[in-house]
Amino acid sequence: MSILTQSGRAAIAASIKKQSIHLAWGTGDSSWESSHKVEKTFVKGEIKFDHQPIKDVKVFTGQTTYQPSIDYTVNGSTGVIKLTENSSIPVSDKVTVEYSESTPPELITSEKLLNELGRRTADEVLFCTGDENGELITPSGRFRPSNVPTNNLYLKFTFDFTDAANQVIRELGVMVGTKIKEELPEGQRYFEPQDIEEHGILLILEHTVPLIRTAATRETFSFVVTF
């Protein structure tokens, strides 16, 4: 049985580190995390929604609120509400359903963001190792820099005040090998789609909670990519 060795993983990280690395952000789909209120009737004991996944479901008629698991069950991933065997919900009556559309999971087959607004060049790209007292702090833990290649790459990106101001960010993607247009000013670090000649390879994709951008804030993102 063949394996990818630790040194082999470090070699992959070293190869990635030599390339241009950017963090792209986009608006995703405006329906993600949106709230809805609709009137529905159970058909053959179920209500099926056209979109999924869904969450935070509430079913009621007038002043009567029905109980999940007791009166109905919800399959959020398929967007289906089903009556339970002993449900107190009248089968023929219309019910009001309140729910939210969930942000869908990231697809491993994704090659780009759904609706990119722009991308920024990495501020720092470092080899690192896990360390609970490390100076590099990320959502996945703390790390310390390494002077020798490791299978972990620490990436830090800081977006400027005016980058995508007044937009709502719902998706992030680490891009490797972006090629920008040659006529752009030297030193430019934020690039909109029209500035890009070759988009490169999507290394990491994250659907994030909606982030409302304003010109009064700068946004900093830190990741550790493990190979």
SULNORTA-V151196 format. One record per backbone hydrogen bond with DSSP energy under -0.5 kcal/mol. CO is the residue of the C=O (numbers start at 0). NH is the residue of the N-H. Records with the same first field share a line. If there is no record, write none. Layout:
CO = NH  NH
This chain:
2 = 4
4 = 8
5 = 9
6 = 10
7 = 11
8 = 12
9 = 13
10 = 14
11 = 15
12 = 16
13 = 17
15 = 18
19 = 176
20 = 121
21 = 23  174
22 = 119
23 = 172
24 = 116  117
25 = 169  170
28 = 31
30 = 33
33 = 100
35 = 98
37 = 96
39 = 94
41 = 43
42 = 45
44 = 82
45 = 42
46 = 80
52 = 101
54 = 99
57 = 97
58 = 65
59 = 95
60 = 63
62 = 64
63 = 60  65
66 = 69  70  71
70 = 83
71 = 68
72 = 81
73 = 75
74 = 77  78  79
75 = 52  53
78 = 48
79 = 74
80 = 46
81 = 72
83 = 86
89 = 92
92 = 41
94 = 39
95 = 59
96 = 37
97 = 57
98 = 35
99 = 54  101
100 = 32
106 = 109
114 = 26
117 = 24
118 = 190
119 = 22
123 = 155
125 = 153
126 = 145
128 = 143
130 = 133
134 = 136
135 = 137  142
137 = 140
140 = 137
141 = 130
142 = 135
143 = 128
150 = 226
151 = 127
152 = 154  224
153 = 125
154 = 222
155 = 122  123
156 = 220
158 = 218
159 = 162
161 = 164
163 = 166
166 = 168  212
168 = 210
169 = 207
170 = 25
171 = 205
172 = 23  174
173 = 202  203
174 = 21
175 = 200
177 = 179
178 = 196  197
180 = 183
184 = 187
188 = 120
190 = 118
191 = 194
192 = 195
194 = 180
197 = 178
200 = 175  202
203 = 173
205 = 171  207
209 = 211
210 = 168  212
212 = 165
213 = 216
218 = 158
220 = 156
221 = 138
222 = 154
223 = 225
224 = 152  226
